[in-house]
């Protein structure tokens, strides 16, 4: 049993690392950037091709440094975000970046390596117990958990890290929250990430000064922050990039294929559009489109990797809508100018179906465990989308506003995972993935 444990919350949008030392508490790993200290490491990679003295090299950066390089680069770049959403997908086997083939686990290993390198010695991984979070339900239409298992293990090994134990992400958040409990309690944890929303019910009891946990049930679904982004893309951005416009072919007028926008609206699939095949198809489409200017806008966004700039505009709008009745969406790049006021009630209408599925997932978990809302003592919500008023309303309506609690929206999972790593017996917390 190690006296040092590392909790790894690799998220679709952000990654947080926590280090726990026995008798010393927990410390969140920080990253200096732009004169500030950041305690989240954005789950992004930037590959930048650099030519010096007629020699081409590729520099790889991650987290906030990747964003800085991407936004400031004058050379050719490949920017990759939300790639966690592919981890259980057999469709995404590999990708080519500047003629080099990367398997998914290669990308993940490169990312983990940069997380270690950029921490500047804050992660004492040699001999430490590593506990990694995993979603209850992986994102994707037909997720393969055994494949996810192989990819996680391979990436940790390539990065020089020990094989981790795996714990459901909401369970890590529950362990973090349980440290403040003064009485026995049954807790429902809702973790709203970028790719998935996960829920766990855990009973916590203290006996002779020690905390005992009884996991009761888990549920999850592939709807979360990225899904809400998709709704804004679909309503505000895509129509100005050609969605719903028409083209003429063989004397018939038809609508531009929607699949371009379905891919574009999901961040982890955006890179797939930047392929020679897709570019050729769009170029042909532009020549017969009734609004070629809009198709050109789409091509410009893809070619120039402006998806991240759109993501930032969407993120800013969502943050504003978490506390204000309306938000201004503003995106200007090249010849494209998208400006739109979004009312909170309008946004809630766009995500109504997503909210209904989240509510049904929670209801199904309660029914599965035979627990009524009255049987839940506390509801702990974490993750960026837990700030959205309509999300919180789902839980206050079902359980009562007095039961809701939120804290450590970004660090709670990693914090709890690190503490679990110090447990002498982690069997009650860890969950195995199917054997390969």
Secondary structure, DSSP 4 states (H G I P E B T S, - for coil): --SEEEEEEE-SSEEEEEEEETTTEEEE--EEETTEEES-EESEEEEEEEEETTEEEEEEEEHHHHHHHHHH-SS-EEEEE-GGGGTT-SS--EEEETTEEEEHHHHHHHHHHHHHHHTTT----TT-EEEEEE-SS-SSTT--HHHHHHHHHHHHHHTT-PPPEEEEHHHHHHHHHHTT-SS-EEEEEEEE-SS-EEEEEEEEEEETTEEEEEEEEEEEES-SHHHHHHHHIIIIIGGGGTTT-EEEETTEEEEPPTHHHHHHTSHHHHGGGSSHHHHHHHHHHHHHBTTHHHHHHHHHHHHTTTHHHHHHHHHHHHHHHTTSSEEEEEEEETTEEEEEEEEHHHHHHHTHHHHHHHHHHHHHHHHHHT--GGG--EEEEESGGGGSHHHHHHHHHHH-GGGEEE--TTTHHHHHHHHHHT-S--TTTB-PPPP-
